[in-house]
């Protein structure tokens, strides 16, 4: 096995937001901190664990993100992946064996943001 040096120290970003946070806080953190950090770091691989505890109505997360907010967040991260990592490689929707239905009838809260690899 070959050992590989990785320049990934201090590259994890966390955005601890209080209950009640929504689009302004979450998308703001992504656009104002994650996007500039990605421009500096230029990641070759992005892993996204997209649990939906922050979706409006979820009692655990108590956030107020809507289906459209998840779609917009996914698009921003996919743009980072396209720019630096040759496109998205996958998405982990977190913890559920069956896709969660949105309240507006979609199969995934980020529908419209996903595209098939050609």
NUGU-359111 format. One record per atom (N, C-alpha, C, O): residue number from 1; residue in one letter; chain; atom name; y, z, x. Coordinates in nm, 2 decimals. Layout:
> pos:code:unit:site:Y:Z:X
> NUM:A:A:CA:Y:Z:X $
...
//
This chain:
> pos:code:unit:site:Y:Z:X
> 1:X:A:N:-0.12:0.00:0.08 $
> 1:X:A:CA:0.00:0.00:0.00 $
> 1:X:A:C:0.12:0.00:0.09 $
> 1:X:A:O:0.13:0.08:0.18 $
> 2:X:A:N:0.22:-0.09:0.06 $
> 2:X:A:CA:0.34:-0.10:0.13 $
> 2:X:A:C:0.45:-0.01:0.07 $
> 2:X:A:O:0.46:0.00:-0.05 $
> 3:X:A:N:0.51:0.06:0.16 $
> 3:X:A:CA:0.62:0.15:0.11 $
> 3:X:A:C:0.75:0.07:0.10 $
> 3:X:A:O:0.79:0.00:0.19 $
> 4:X:A:N:0.82:0.09:-0.01 $
> 4:X:A:CA:0.95:0.02:-0.03 $
> 4:X:A:C:1.06:0.12:-0.04 $
> 4:X:A:O:1.05:0.22:-0.11 $
> 5:X:A:N:1.17:0.09:0.03 $
> 5:X:A:CA:1.29:0.17:0.02 $
> 5:X:A:C:1.37:0.13:-0.10 $
> 5:X:A:O:1.39:0.01:-0.12 $
> 6:X:A:N:1.41:0.22:-0.17 $
> 6:X:A:CA:1.49:0.20:-0.29 $
> 6:X:A:C:1.63:0.26:-0.28 $
> 6:X:A:O:1.64:0.38:-0.24 $
> 7:X:A:N:1.73:0.18:-0.31 $
> 7:X:A:CA:1.87:0.24:-0.31 $
> 7:X:A:C:1.91:0.29:-0.45 $
> 7:X:A:O:2.01:0.25:-0.50 $
> 8:X:A:N:1.83:0.38:-0.50 $
> 8:X:A:CA:1.86:0.42:-0.64 $
> 8:X:A:C:1.90:0.57:-0.65 $
> 8:X:A:O:1.91:0.62:-0.76 $
> 9:X:A:N:1.93:0.63:-0.54 $
> 9:X:A:CA:1.97:0.77:-0.55 $
> 9:X:A:C:2.10:0.78:-0.63 $
> 9:X:A:O:2.19:0.70:-0.61 $
> 10:X:A:N:2.11:0.88:-0.71 $
> 10:X:A:CA:2.23:0.91:-0.79 $
> 10:X:A:C:2.27:0.79:-0.88 $
> 10:X:A:O:2.39:0.76:-0.89 $
> 11:X:A:N:2.17:0.72:-0.93 $
> 11:X:A:CA:2.21:0.61:-1.02 $
> 11:X:A:C:2.17:0.63:-1.17 $
> 11:X:A:O:2.18:0.54:-1.25 $
> 12:X:A:N:2.12:0.75:-1.20 $
> 12:X:A:CA:2.09:0.79:-1.34 $
> 12:X:A:C:2.22:0.83:-1.40 $
> 12:X:A:O:2.30:0.91:-1.35 $
> 13:X:A:N:2.25:0.78:-1.52 $
> 13:X:A:CA:2.37:0.82:-1.60 $
> 13:X:A:C:2.32:0.88:-1.73 $
> 13:X:A:O:2.24:0.83:-1.80 $
> 14:X:A:N:2.38:1.00:-1.76 $
> 14:X:A:CA:2.36:1.06:-1.88 $
> 14:X:A:C:2.49:1.08:-1.95 $
> 14:X:A:O:2.59:1.11:-1.89 $
> 15:X:A:N:2.49:1.07:-2.08 $
> 15:X:A:CA:2.61:1.09:-2.16 $
> 15:X:A:C:2.59:1.20:-2.27 $
> 15:X:A:O:2.56:1.16:-2.38 $
> 16:X:A:N:2.59:1.32:-2.24 $
> 16:X:A:CA:2.57:1.43:-2.34 $
> 16:X:A:C:2.68:1.43:-2.44 $
> 16:X:A:O:2.79:1.47:-2.41 $
> 17:X:A:N:2.65:1.39:-2.56 $
> 17:X:A:CA:2.75:1.38:-2.66 $
> 17:X:A:C:2.72:1.49:-2.77 $
> 17:X:A:O:2.60:1.51:-2.80 $
> 18:X:A:N:2.82:1.54:-2.84 $
> 18:X:A:CA:2.79:1.64:-2.94 $
> 18:X:A:C:2.74:1.58:-3.07 $
> 18:X:A:O:2.76:1.46:-3.10 $
> 19:X:A:N:2.68:1.66:-3.15 $
> 19:X:A:CA:2.64:1.62:-3.29 $
> 19:X:A:C:2.76:1.57:-3.36 $
> 19:X:A:O:2.87:1.61:-3.34 $
> 20:X:A:N:2.73:1.46:-3.44 $
> 20:X:A:CA:2.84:1.40:-3.51 $
> 20:X:A:C:2.90:1.28:-3.44 $
> 20:X:A:O:2.98:1.21:-3.50 $
> 21:X:A:N:2.86:1.26:-3.31 $
> 21:X:A:CA:2.91:1.14:-3.24 $
> 21:X:A:C:2.86:1.02:-3.31 $
> 21:X:A:O:2.76:1.01:-3.37 $
> 22:X:A:N:2.94:0.91:-3.29 $
> 22:X:A:CA:2.91:0.78:-3.35 $
> 22:X:A:C:2.95:0.67:-3.26 $
> 22:X:A:O:2.95:0.68:-3.14 $
> 23:X:A:N:2.98:0.56:-3.32 $
> 23:X:A:CA:3.01:0.43:-3.25 $
> 23:X:A:C:3.11:0.45:-3.14 $
> 23:X:A:O:3.09:0.40:-3.03 $
> 24:X:A:N:3.22:0.51:-3.18 $
> 24:X:A:CA:3.34:0.52:-3.08 $
> 24:X:A:C:3.29:0.59:-2.96 $
> 24:X:A:O:3.32:0.54:-2.85 $
> 25:X:A:N:3.22:0.70:-2.97 $
> 25:X:A:CA:3.18:0.78:-2.85 $
> 25:X:A:C:3.07:0.71:-2.77 $
> 25:X:A:O:3.07:0.70:-2.65 $
> 26:X:A:N:2.96:0.66:-2.85 $
> 26:X:A:CA:2.85:0.61:-2.78 $
> 26:X:A:C:2.88:0.47:-2.72 $
> 26:X:A:O:2.85:0.45:-2.60 $
> 27:X:A:N:2.93:0.38:-2.80 $
> 27:X:A:CA:2.96:0.25:-2.74 $
> 27:X:A:C:3.07:0.26:-2.64 $
> 27:X:A:O:3.07:0.18:-2.54 $
> 28:X:A:N:3.17:0.35:-2.66 $
> 28:X:A:CA:3.27:0.38:-2.56 $
> 28:X:A:C:3.21:0.42:-2.42 $
> 28:X:A:O:3.25:0.37:-2.32 $
> 29:X:A:N:3.11:0.51:-2.43 $
> 29:X:A:CA:3.05:0.55:-2.30 $
> 29:X:A:C:2.98:0.44:-2.23 $
> 29:X:A:O:2.98:0.42:-2.11 $
> 30:X:A:N:2.91:0.35:-2.31 $
> 30:X:A:CA:2.84:0.24:-2.26 $
> 30:X:A:C:2.94:0.14:-2.20 $
> 30:X:A:O:2.92:0.09:-2.08 $
> 31:X:A:N:3.04:0.10:-2.27 $
> 31:X:A:CA:3.13:0.00:-2.23 $
> 31:X:A:C:3.22:0.05:-2.11 $
> 31:X:A:O:3.26:-0.03:-2.02 $
> 32:X:A:N:3.26:0.18:-2.12 $
> 32:X:A:CA:3.36:0.23:-2.02 $
> 32:X:A:C:3.29:0.29:-1.89 $
> 32:X:A:O:3.36:0.31:-1.79 $
> 33:X:A:N:3.16:0.32:-1.90 $
> 33:X:A:CA:3.10:0.38:-1.78 $
> 33:X:A:C:2.98:0.30:-1.74 $
> 33:X:A:O:2.96:0.27:-1.62 $
> 34:X:A:N:2.89:0.27:-1.83 $
> 34:X:A:CA:2.76:0.20:-1.79 $
> 34:X:A:C:2.79:0.06:-1.74 $
> 34:X:A:O:2.74:0.01:-1.64 $
> 35:X:A:N:2.87:-0.02:-1.81 $
> 35:X:A:CA:2.90:-0.16:-1.77 $
> 35:X:A:C:2.97:-0.16:-1.64 $
> 35:X:A:O:2.92:-0.24:-1.55 $
> 36:X:A:N:3.07:-0.08:-1.61 $
> 36:X:A:CA:3.13:-0.09:-1.47 $
> 36:X:A:C:3.03:-0.04:-1.37 $
> 36:X:A:O:3.03:-0.09:-1.25 $
> 37:X:A:N:2.95:0.06:-1.40 $
> 37:X:A:CA:2.85:0.11:-1.30 $
> 37:X:A:C:2.75:0.00:-1.27 $
> 37:X:A:O:2.70:-0.02:-1.16 $
> 38:X:A:N:2.71:-0.08:-1.37 $
> 38:X:A:CA:2.61:-0.19:-1.35 $
> 38:X:A:C:2.68:-0.30:-1.27 $
> 38:X:A:O:2.61:-0.36:-1.18 $
> 39:X:A:N:2.81:-0.32:-1.29 $
> 39:X:A:CA:2.87:-0.42:-1.20 $
> 39:X:A:C:2.87:-0.38:-1.05 $
> 39:X:A:O:2.86:-0.46:-0.97 $
> 40:X:A:N:2.88:-0.25:-1.03 $
> 40:X:A:CA:2.88:-0.20:-0.89 $
> 40:X:A:C:2.74:-0.20:-0.84 $
> 40:X:A:O:2.72:-0.24:-0.72 $
> 41:X:A:N:2.65:-0.15:-0.91 $
> 41:X:A:CA:2.51:-0.13:-0.87 $
> 41:X:A:C:2.43:-0.26:-0.87 $
> 41:X:A:O:2.34:-0.28:-0.78 $
> 42:X:A:N:2.45:-0.35:-0.97 $
> 42:X:A:CA:2.38:-0.47:-0.98 $
> 42:X:A:C:2.23:-0.45:-0.99 $
> 42:X:A:O:2.15:-0.49:-0.90 $
> 43:X:A:N:2.18:-0.38:-1.10 $
> 43:X:A:CA:2.04:-0.35:-1.12 $
> 43:X:A:C:1.95:-0.48:-1.13 $
> 43:X:A:O:1.99:-0.57:-1.19 $
> 44:X:A:N:1.84:-0.47:-1.07 $
> 44:X:A:CA:1.74:-0.58:-1.07 $
> 44:X:A:C:1.64:-0.56:-1.19 $
> 44:X:A:O:1.58:-0.66:-1.23 $
> 45:X:A:N:1.64:-0.44:-1.25 $
> 45:X:A:CA:1.55:-0.41:-1.36 $
> 45:X:A:C:1.62:-0.31:-1.44 $
> 45:X:A:O:1.66:-0.21:-1.39 $
> 46:X:A:N:1.62:-0.33:-1.57 $
> 46:X:A:CA:1.67:-0.23:-1.67 $
> 46:X:A:C:1.56:-0.19:-1.76 $
> 46:X:A:O:1.49:-0.27:-1.82 $
> 47:X:A:N:1.54:-0.06:-1.77 $
> 47:X:A:CA:1.44:0.00:-1.86 $
> 47:X:A:C:1.52:0.07:-1.97 $
> 47:X:A:O:1.60:0.15:-1.95 $
> 48:X:A:N:1.49:0.04:-2.10 $
> 48:X:A:CA:1.56:0.09:-2.21 $
> 48:X:A:C:1.46:0.17:-2.30 $
> 48:X:A:O:1.37:0.11:-2.35 $
> 49:X:A:N:1.48:0.30:-2.31 $
> 49:X:A:CA:1.41:0.37:-2.41 $
> 49:X:A:C:1.50:0.40:-2.52 $
> 49:X:A:O:1.59:0.49:-2.52 $
> 50:X:A:N:1.49:0.33:-2.63 $
> 50:X:A:CA:1.58:0.33:-2.74 $
> 50:X:A:C:1.53:0.41:-2.86 $
> 50:X:A:O:1.49:0.35:-2.96 $
> 51:X:A:N:1.52:0.54:-2.85 $
> 51:X:A:CA:1.48:0.62:-2.96 $
> 51:X:A:C:1.59:0.61:-3.07 $
> 51:X:A:O:1.71:0.58:-3.03 $
> 52:X:A:N:1.56:0.64:-3.19 $
> 52:X:A:CA:1.66:0.63:-3.29 $
> 52:X:A:C:1.70:0.76:-3.35 $
> 52:X:A:O:1.74:0.77:-3.47 $
> 53:X:A:N:1.69:0.87:-3.27 $
> 53:X:A:CA:1.73:1.00:-3.32 $
> 53:X:A:C:1.88:1.01:-3.34 $
> 53:X:A:O:1.93:1.10:-3.41 $
> 54:X:A:N:1.95:0.91:-3.29 $
> 54:X:A:CA:2.10:0.91:-3.30 $
> 54:X:A:C:2.14:0.83:-3.42 $
> 54:X:A:O:2.26:0.80:-3.44 $
> 55:X:A:N:2.05:0.78:-3.50 $
> 55:X:A:CA:2.08:0.70:-3.62 $
> 55:X:A:C:2.13:0.79:-3.73 $
> 55:X:A:O:2.09:0.90:-3.75 $
> 56:X:A:N:2.23:0.73:-3.80 $
> 56:X:A:CA:2.28:0.81:-3.91 $
> 56:X:A:C:2.17:0.86:-4.01 $
> 56:X:A:O:2.08:0.78:-4.04 $
> 57:X:A:N:2.18:0.98:-4.05 $
> 57:X:A:CA:2.08:1.04:-4.14 $
> 57:X:A:C:1.97:1.11:-4.07 $
> 57:X:A:O:1.89:1.18:-4.13 $
> 58:X:A:N:1.95:1.09:-3.94 $
> 58:X:A:CA:1.84:1.16:-3.86 $
> 58:X:A:C:1.89:1.30:-3.84 $
> 58:X:A:O:1.99:1.33:-3.78 $
> 59:X:A:N:1.81:1.40:-3.89 $
> 59:X:A:CA:1.84:1.54:-3.88 $
> 59:X:A:C:1.83:1.59:-3.74 $
> 59:X:A:O:1.90:1.69:-3.71 $
> 60:X:A:N:1.75:1.53:-3.66 $
> 60:X:A:CA:1.74:1.58:-3.52 $
> 60:X:A:C:1.86:1.55:-3.44 $
> 60:X:A:O:1.92:1.64:-3.38 $
> 61:X:A:N:1.90:1.42:-3.43 $
> 61:X:A:CA:2.01:1.38:-3.35 $
> 61:X:A:C:2.15:1.42:-3.41 $
> 61:X:A:O:2.24:1.45:-3.33 $
> 62:X:A:N:2.16:1.41:-3.54 $
> 62:X:A:CA:2.28:1.44:-3.61 $
> 62:X:A:C:2.40:1.35:-3.56 $
> 62:X:A:O:2.52:1.39:-3.56 $
> 63:X:A:N:2.37:1.23:-3.52 $
> 63:X:A:CA:2.47:1.13:-3.48 $
> 63:X:A:C:2.50:1.04:-3.60 $
> 63:X:A:O:2.44:1.06:-3.71 $
> 64:X:A:N:2.59:0.95:-3.59 $
> 64:X:A:CA:2.63:0.86:-3.70 $
> 64:X:A:C:2.62:0.71:-3.67 $
> 64:X:A:O:2.69:0.63:-3.73 $
> 65:X:A:N:2.53:0.67:-3.58 $
> 65:X:A:CA:2.51:0.53:-3.55 $
> 65:X:A:C:2.44:0.46:-3.66 $
> 65:X:A:O:2.35:0.50:-3.72 $
> 66:X:A:N:2.50:0.34:-3.69 $
> 66:X:A:CA:2.44:0.25:-3.79 $
> 66:X:A:C:2.35:0.14:-3.73 $
> 66:X:A:O:2.34:0.13:-3.61 $
> 67:X:A:N:2.29:0.06:-3.82 $
> 67:X:A:CA:2.21:-0.05:-3.77 $
> 67:X:A:C:2.29:-0.14:-3.68 $
> 67:X:A:O:2.25:-0.19:-3.58 $
> 68:X:A:N:2.41:-0.17:-3.73 $
> 68:X:A:CA:2.50:-0.26:-3.65 $
> 68:X:A:C:2.54:-0.20:-3.52 $
> 68:X:A:O:2.55:-0.27:-3.42 $
> 69:X:A:N:2.56:-0.07:-3.51 $
> 69:X:A:CA:2.59:-0.01:-3.39 $
> 69:X:A:C:2.48:-0.02:-3.29 $
> 69:X:A:O:2.50:-0.05:-3.17 $
> 70:X:A:N:2.35:-0.01:-3.33 $
> 70:X:A:CA:2.24:-0.03:-3.24 $
> 70:X:A:C:2.23:-0.17:-3.20 $
> 70:X:A:O:2.20:-0.20:-3.08 $
> 71:X:A:N:2.26:-0.27:-3.29 $
> 71:X:A:CA:2.26:-0.41:-3.25 $
> 71:X:A:C:2.36:-0.43:-3.14 $
> 71:X:A:O:2.34:-0.50:-3.04 $
> 72:X:A:N:2.48:-0.38:-3.16 $
> 72:X:A:CA:2.59:-0.40:-3.06 $
> 72:X:A:C:2.56:-0.33:-2.93 $
> 72:X:A:O:2.58:-0.39:-2.82 $
> 73:X:A:N:2.50:-0.21:-2.93 $
> 73:X:A:CA:2.46:-0.14:-2.81 $
> 73:X:A:C:2.35:-0.23:-2.73 $
> 73:X:A:O:2.36:-0.24:-2.61 $
> 74:X:A:N:2.26:-0.28:-2.81 $
> 74:X:A:CA:2.15:-0.36:-2.75 $
> 74:X:A:C:2.21:-0.49:-2.69 $
> 74:X:A:O:2.17:-0.52:-2.58 $
> 75:X:A:N:2.30:-0.55:-2.75 $
> 75:X:A:CA:2.37:-0.67:-2.70 $
> 75:X:A:C:2.44:-0.64:-2.56 $
> 75:X:A:O:2.43:-0.72:-2.47 $
> 76:X:A:N:2.51:-0.53:-2.55 $
> 76:X:A:CA:2.58:-0.49:-2.43 $
> 76:X:A:C:2.48:-0.48:-2.32 $
> 76:X:A:O:2.50:-0.53:-2.21 $
> 77:X:A:N:2.37:-0.41:-2.34 $
> 77:X:A:CA:2.27:-0.38:-2.24 $
> 77:X:A:C:2.20:-0.51:-2.20 $
> 77:X:A:O:2.16:-0.54:-2.09 $
> 78:X:A:N:2.17:-0.60:-2.30 $
> 78:X:A:CA:2.11:-0.73:-2.27 $
> 78:X:A:C:2.20:-0.82:-2.19 $
> 78:X:A:O:2.16:-0.89:-2.10 $
> 79:X:A:N:2.33:-0.80:-2.21 $
> 79:X:A:CA:2.43:-0.88:-2.12 $
> 79:X:A:C:2.42:-0.83:-1.98 $
> 79:X:A:O:2.43:-0.91:-1.89 $
> 80:X:A:N:2.41:-0.70:-1.96 $
> 80:X:A:CA:2.39:-0.65:-1.82 $
> 80:X:A:C:2.26:-0.70:-1.77 $
> 80:X:A:O:2.26:-0.75:-1.65 $
> 81:X:A:N:2.15:-0.70:-1.84 $
> 81:X:A:CA:2.02:-0.75:-1.80 $
> 81:X:A:C:2.03:-0.90:-1.76 $
> 81:X:A:O:1.98:-0.95:-1.66 $
> 82:X:A:N:2.10:-0.98:-1.85 $
> 82:X:A:CA:2.12:-1.12:-1.82 $
> 82:X:A:C:2.19:-1.15:-1.69 $
> 82:X:A:O:2.16:-1.23:-1.61 $
> 83:X:A:N:2.30:-1.07:-1.67 $
> 83:X:A:CA:2.39:-1.09:-1.56 $
> 83:X:A:C:2.32:-1.05:-1.42 $
> 83:X:A:O:2.35:-1.11:-1.32 $
> 84:X:A:N:2.25:-0.94:-1.42 $
> 84:X:A:CA:2.20:-0.89:-1.30 $
> 84:X:A:C:2.05:-0.89:-1.28 $
> 84:X:A:O:2.00:-0.88:-1.16 $
> 85:X:A:N:1.97:-0.90:-1.39 $
> 85:X:A:CA:1.83:-0.88:-1.37 $
> 85:X:A:C:1.75:-1.00:-1.42 $
> 85:X:A:O:1.62:-0.99:-1.44 $
> 86:X:A:N:1.81:-1.11:-1.44 $
> 86:X:A:CA:1.74:-1.23:-1.49 $
> 86:X:A:C:1.69:-1.22:-1.64 $
> 86:X:A:O:1.59:-1.28:-1.68 $
> 87:X:A:N:1.76:-1.13:-1.71 $
> 87:X:A:CA:1.72:-1.12:-1.86 $
> 87:X:A:C:1.65:-0.99:-1.88 $
> 87:X:A:O:1.60:-0.93:-1.79 $
> 88:X:A:N:1.64:-0.96:-2.01 $
> 88:X:A:CA:1.56:-0.84:-2.05 $
> 88:X:A:C:1.41:-0.86:-2.03 $
> 88:X:A:O:1.36:-0.97:-2.04 $
> 89:X:A:N:1.35:-0.75:-2.00 $
> 89:X:A:CA:1.20:-0.75:-1.98 $
> 89:X:A:C:1.12:-0.68:-2.09 $
> 89:X:A:O:1.00:-0.70:-2.10 $
> 90:X:A:N:1.19:-0.60:-2.17 $
> 90:X:A:CA:1.12:-0.53:-2.27 $
> 90:X:A:C:1.21:-0.42:-2.33 $
> 90:X:A:O:1.31:-0.39:-2.27 $
> 91:X:A:N:1.16:-0.36:-2.44 $
> 91:X:A:CA:1.24:-0.26:-2.51 $
> 91:X:A:C:1.14:-0.16:-2.56 $
> 91:X:A:O:1.04:-0.20:-2.64 $
> 92:X:A:N:1.15:-0.03:-2.53 $
> 92:X:A:CA:1.07:0.07:-2.59 $
> 92:X:A:C:1.15:0.14:-2.70 $
> 92:X:A:O:1.25:0.20:-2.68 $
> 93:X:A:N:1.10:0.12:-2.82 $
> 93:X:A:CA:1.17:0.18:-2.94 $
> 93:X:A:C:1.14:0.32:-2.96 $
> 93:X:A:O:1.18:0.38:-3.06 $
> 94:X:A:N:1.07:0.38:-2.86 $
> 94:X:A:CA:1.05:0.53:-2.86 $
> 94:X:A:C:0.96:0.59:-2.97 $
> 94:X:A:O:0.99:0.57:-3.09 $
> 95:X:A:N:0.86:0.65:-2.93 $
> 95:X:A:CA:0.78:0.74:-3.01 $
> 95:X:A:C:0.70:0.70:-3.13 $
> 95:X:A:O:0.62:0.78:-3.17 $
> 96:X:A:N:0.73:0.60:-3.19 $
> 96:X:A:CA:0.67:0.56:-3.32 $
> 96:X:A:C:0.57:0.45:-3.30 $
> 96:X:A:O:0.59:0.36:-3.22 $
> 97:X:A:N:0.46:0.46:-3.37 $
> 97:X:A:CA:0.36:0.35:-3.36 $
> 97:X:A:C:0.39:0.24:-3.45 $
> 97:X:A:O:0.36:0.12:-3.42 $
> 98:X:A:N:0.46:0.26:-3.56 $
> 98:X:A:CA:0.50:0.16:-3.65 $
> 98:X:A:C:0.65:0.15:-3.64 $
> 98:X:A:O:0.73:0.25:-3.63 $
> 99:X:A:N:0.71:0.02:-3.65 $
> 99:X:A:CA:0.85:0.01:-3.65 $
> 99:X:A:C:0.91:0.08:-3.77 $
> 99:X:A:O:0.86:0.08:-3.88 $
> 100:X:A:N:1.03:0.14:-3.74 $
> 100:X:A:CA:1.10:0.21:-3.85 $
> 100:X:A:C:1.18:0.11:-3.93 $
> 100:X:A:O:1.24:0.02:-3.87 $
> 101:X:A:N:1.17:0.12:-4.06 $
> 101:X:A:CA:1.25:0.04:-4.15 $
> 101:X:A:C:1.39:0.09:-4.16 $
> 101:X:A:O:1.41:0.21:-4.17 $
> 102:X:A:N:1.49:0.01:-4.15 $
> 102:X:A:CA:1.62:0.05:-4.17 $
> 102:X:A:C:1.65:0.07:-4.32 $
> 102:X:A:O:1.57:0.02:-4.40 $
> 103:X:A:N:1.75:0.14:-4.35 $
> 103:X:A:CA:1.78:0.16:-4.49 $
> 103:X:A:C:1.83:0.04:-4.56 $
> 103:X:A:O:1.84:0.03:-4.68 $
> 104:X:A:N:1.87:-0.06:-4.48 $
> 104:X:A:CA:1.92:-0.19:-4.54 $
> 104:X:A:C:1.81:-0.29:-4.54 $
> 104:X:A:O:1.84:-0.41:-4.57 $
> 105:X:A:N:1.69:-0.25:-4.51 $
> 105:X:A:CA:1.57:-0.34:-4.53 $
> 105:X:A:C:1.52:-0.42:-4.40 $
> 105:X:A:O:1.43:-0.49:-4.41 $
> 106:X:A:N:1.59:-0.40:-4.29 $
> 106:X:A:CA:1.54:-0.47:-4.17 $
> 106:X:A:C:1.42:-0.40:-4.11 $
> 106:X:A:O:1.40:-0.28:-4.13 $
> 107:X:A:N:1.35:-0.47:-4.02 $
> 107:X:A:CA:1.23:-0.41:-3.95 $
> 107:X:A:C:1.28:-0.32:-3.84 $
> 107:X:A:O:1.22:-0.22:-3.81 $
> 108:X:A:N:1.38:-0.36:-3.77 $
> 108:X:A:CA:1.43:-0.28:-3.65 $
> 108:X:A:C:1.58:-0.26:-3.67 $
> 108:X:A:O:1.65:-0.35:-3.71 $
> 109:X:A:N:1.63:-0.14:-3.63 $
> 109:X:A:CA:1.77:-0.12:-3.64 $
> 109:X:A:C:1.85:-0.21:-3.55 $
> 109:X:A:O:1.97:-0.23:-3.58 $
> 110:X:A:N:1.80:-0.27:-3.45 $
> 110:X:A:CA:1.87:-0.36:-3.36 $
> 110:X:A:C:1.84:-0.51:-3.39 $
> 110:X:A:O:1.85:-0.59:-3.30 $
> 111:X:A:N:1.80:-0.54:-3.51 $
> 111:X:A:CA:1.77:-0.68:-3.54 $
> 111:X:A:C:1.89:-0.76:-3.52 $
> 111:X:A:O:2.00:-0.72:-3.54 $
> 112:X:A:N:1.87:-0.88:-3.48 $
> 112:X:A:CA:1.97:-0.97:-3.45 $
> 112:X:A:C:2.01:-0.96:-3.30 $
> 112:X:A:O:2.08:-1.06:-3.25 $
> 113:X:A:N:1.98:-0.86:-3.23 $
> 113:X:A:CA:2.01:-0.85:-3.09 $
> 113:X:A:C:1.89:-0.89:-3.00 $
> 113:X:A:O:1.91:-0.91:-2.88 $
> 114:X:A:N:1.77:-0.90:-3.06 $
> 114:X:A:CA:1.65:-0.93:-2.98 $
> 114:X:A:C:1.64:-1.08:-2.98 $
> 114:X:A:O:1.66:-1.15:-3.08 $
> 115:X:A:N:1.59:-1.13:-2.87 $
> 115:X:A:CA:1.56:-1.28:-2.86 $
> 115:X:A:C:1.43:-1.29:-2.79 $
> 115:X:A:O:1.40:-1.22:-2.70 $
> 116:X:A:N:1.35:-1.39:-2.83 $
> 116:X:A:CA:1.23:-1.42:-2.76 $
> 116:X:A:C:1.25:-1.49:-2.63 $
> 116:X:A:O:1.35:-1.56:-2.61 $
> 117:X:A:N:1.16:-1.45:-2.53 $
> 117:X:A:CA:1.17:-1.52:-2.40 $
> 117:X:A:C:1.12:-1.67:-2.42 $
> 117:X:A:O:1.02:-1.69:-2.49 $
> 118:X:A:N:1.19:-1.76:-2.36 $
> 118:X:A:CA:1.14:-1.90:-2.38 $
> 118:X:A:C:1.06:-1.95:-2.27 $
> 118:X:A:O:1.01:-2.06:-2.27 $
//
